[in-house]
Amino acid sequence: MIQTLFGNTEKKAGLFERMKEAVSRTRQNLSERIEEAVAFSKEIDRNTLDDLEATLIGADLGSATTQEVLGKLRERADRKQIRDVEELKRLLKEELLTILKSANTPPVERPAGVPEVVLVVGVNGTGKTTTIGKLAQSLRSDGKTVLLCAADTFRAAAIEQLEIWGQRTGTETVRTRAGGDPAAVLFDALQKANAHHTDCVIVDTAGRLHTKSNLMAELEKMRRTAQRLIPGAPHEVLLVIDATTGQNGLQQAKQFTDSAAVTGVVLTKLDGTAKGGVVIAIARELGLPVRYVGVGEKPADLLPFDGEQFVDSLFA
């Protein structure tokens, strides 16, 4: 399984602090607005919750997700089950965590003794290549062997950028010429990985949406190529989304989800200025788990995502 498991309590605490920093702006806005909404209310009722609607939408939960969450809370308010602000926060946390858990499907288990194959997809400019480099660094730090595959042959700069990350992380990159066949370079990479018993192959793919039918055909061809060489491949298809694009990015992501059989999301640029509620919207509207979040530019700034930690950090 590609996602690192953190059993160390001290390390978990460190990750929680970094997550708190990453969602600091969202947490501040939520806390302030919730306090304001209940400050002049003798009881928490539908009117109080109506005042929170703009806050949740502003945090990038999106309209549909906000209405779902508030609908559950309004039912409780009607039954006088929300006594004070702390109870409101607790119930709001429960609803958000329920949404995250509903989308938390595990990656496909790979057969023993074969490389894990991870396709990385997403719109150009979301931080896709940088994410691949960070992921390679994380896996190598855990003692795993990694091979990068430069299958975004549509954009020459993508190949060069991936090679730079390969050099930074000490990871070999398999490439072809710009404009070459992505499935062919994937075939070469998987053959190499099989021969050297590599633990993981991370595959960069084209990030263009304006030729959606070509993209779908290309990704399907790559999928067939992977399955011929590696049982069950690809074992993970990670969609990279830029947190700063909010609901616009979510709409683009829906197109990739339809085209690429995505299994998980990497949310980049969650660095304290973005609106972290998009994580909840992703889970509800795409039905996909967030696997990682990028919280900075350094190779170590890719954190494994933990739903409970994330929700706790919004209210800590």
N, C-alpha and C positions, 0 to 999 in steps of 0.2 A: 504494500500500500504506500502510495507516494507521500501522504501526509505524515509528518513526523509526530510521534506520540510523546507528550511531555508528562512524565510521571513525577518529576522532581517538583516538590512543593515550592522551593525557592524560585525555580525557573518559572513556574506558573504565576507566582506573585509578580515577577518581573514583567511577564507578558501582560498581566492585568494593568499594571501601571502604564505600559506603553499604549495599551488600548484606550485607557482613560485619556491620555494625551491626544491620541488620534481623533477622538470624538469630543474634544473639550468644548468646541463651539456649539455643537448640537446639545451637549449636556447642559451648558449654561443657559441656552435659550429655553430648553424644556423646563428646567427647574424654575427659572424666573417666571415663565408664563403660567405654569401650574400654580405657583404661589399667588400670582396676581389673580388668577381665575377664581380662587377660593377665598381670597382675602376678605371680601365683603359679603360672603354668602354664609347664612346661618346653617345651611345644609347644602350638600352636594347633590344637585338635581340636573335635569336635562339642560337647563339654561347654563349652568356651570360648564357642563361638558360641551355645549355648543361653542363656548368661548375658546375651547381647546382645539377646535377643528382647524382653524387657520394655522395654529402652531404646529400641529402634526403634519399638515400639508407643507408648511414652510420648512420642515425638517426633512423633506423629500420622501415621506412615506407614500405620497401619491394619494389622489382622491379616493380611489377604490379601497385601498388598504385602510385609509383613515376612517372611511364610513363603516367598514367591517369592525374595526376596533372599537369605535365609539358606539356602534350598535349594541355590542356586548355590554359595554359599561352603562349605557342608558337603561338597559333591562335591570341591571343591579341597582341603579339609582332610583328607578321606579319602585323597587321593593325596599328602599331605604337601607340598602346594604353597603353604602359607602359613607362611613362615619366622618372621616377627616382626610386631610391632605396626604397623610402617610398611607392610609388605606387606598386612596386613589392611585398613588404611585405604585403600590404593591400590585394592585389589580391590572394596571397598565403594563407593568413588567410581565405579568403572567400572560396577558394577551399577546404581547410581542414575542415572547419566548415560544408560545404555542405555534405561532406562524413559522418561526425559524425551525422548530422541531419537525413540523409537518413536511418540510422540504429536505430534511437532513438524510438523504440516501447515501449509503457508503459507496466508495468506488468499486468497480468490478475487480474481483480477486483474480490475480494472474496465476497461471499454473507455476509450480515450483520449477526453477532451473531455466526460465526464459526471461529475457529483458522485459521490463515494464515499458509500455509505449504510451506516451502522453502527447496528444495533439493540442497545440495552443492556438486558439482562434480569437479574432476580434478585429474591430475597425482600426485602421491605421491611425496612430496618434494616441492610442489608449495606454501605451506603455507595455505593449506585448513583448517586444524583444528584451526590454529591460527586465520584465518579469521572468522571462526564461533564464536570463543570466543569474538573477537572484535565486531562482529555484535550483539551478545547478550548483550554486555556492552552498545552499542549505543542505542539499543531498550529499555533496562532497564532504561537508563538515561532519556529517553523520557516518562517514566512512564508506559511502557508496560510490561505485564507478558510474560515470555519466557520459553520454555521447550526445552532442547537439546535431540536429539535422536542419540545414538551411533550405527549407522547402518553399519559402516565399521567394520564388524566382521571378515574380512579376516586377519586383522593385529591387534594382541592383543595390541600393543603399541598405536594404534589409539584410542581405548576405554579409556585407561588410560590417554592419553593426553587430550581427550575431558573432562573427569571428572575433571582434574586439572583446565582447563579453567572454568568449571562449578563452581568449588570452588572459583576461583578468582573473578568471576563475580556475585556470589550468585545465580546461576541458576541451577535448578535441572536437572540431566541427567538421562535419561532412557536407560538402557543397558541390554545386555544379555552376555552370555559366549562367549569367542573367538571361532569362527567357527560356531556360531549360525546362524539362518535364519534372514537376514536383514529385510525381509518383516514382520516377526513375531515381531521383536522389534519395528518396525514402527507402527504396529497395536497397540501394548501396549501403545506407546507414544501418539498416536492420541486418543485412548480411554481415557487416563488420561487427555489430553488437553481438550477434550469435556466435561468431568465430572467437570473440574475445571474452565471452561470458559477461558482458556489461550488464549492470543492474538496471539502468534506466536510460531510455532514449527520449529526449524532449524535442518535439518537432515544431518548428516555426512554420506558419501557413500564411497565405495571402490574406490581406485585410481589406479587400475591396468589396463594396456592396453594390456598386452601380452595374455590375455584370453578375447579378445574383445567380442566374441559371448556369453560367460558366463556373462560378464558385461552387455550386452544389455538385456539379459533375466532377469537378476537380477533387473535392473532398471525398466523394464517393469512390473515385478511382484510388485515392490514397488509402481509404479504408480497406478496399479489396486487396490492395497490395500488402498492407500490414497483416491482414488475416491469413494470407497465403504463407507468410514467413513466421509469424508469431501467433500461437493459439490465443484466441480471445482478444487480440489487439484490434483497435486501440483500447487500452484499459481505462483511460481517462481522457475526456475532451474538455479542456478548460477554456472557458470564455473570459477574456479580459475586458473589464468595464472600468472606465474612468469615473471615479466618484464625483468629480466636479461637474460632470455633465448632467447629473441627476436624472430626471424623467426623460430627457432627450436621449441620453445614453441607453436608457432602459428600452426605448422604442427600437433603437438600432439593435440592441441585444436580442430582442424578440425575433428579428429576422435571422440572426445567426443561429438562434436556438432551433428554428424551423429547418435550417439548412444543414446544420452540422451535428445533430444528435448530441448536443452538449450535455455533460454529466455534472459539471461544477463550475463555479465562478471564482475568478480572482478579481477583487476590487482594488484598484490602484488609486494613488493620490489621496488616501484618507489620512491627511496630515494635520488635522486640527482646524482647517479652514473649510473643508467640504461638509456637506450635510449628510450625516451618517445614516439617516433614516432610510436611505435608498437600499440598504442591506435588507430591511424588512420587506420593501416593495419587490425586490428581486425574488425573495423566497415565496411571496404570495403570488406575484403575477407571472413569474417564470417557472415556479415550482422547482427551483434549483437550489442546492446548498451552496453557500459561500465557503470555499476551501481555504483561501488565503486572503489577507489584506496587505496592501503595500502602504507603509506609513512614512516613507522617506526615500532618498536617492541611493543610500548605501546598500551594498550587497546583503547586509544583515537585516535590512528593513522590510523583510517579507515575513509576516507573522501567520502562523496557522490560526484559522478562525475558530473560535469557541463561542457558541451562541449564548451560553449563560454568562460568560465573561463580558460579552459585548453588551447584553441588556443591563447587567449590573453596572457597567462603566457609564451607561447613559444616565444613571441616577445616583452614582456614588458621590 
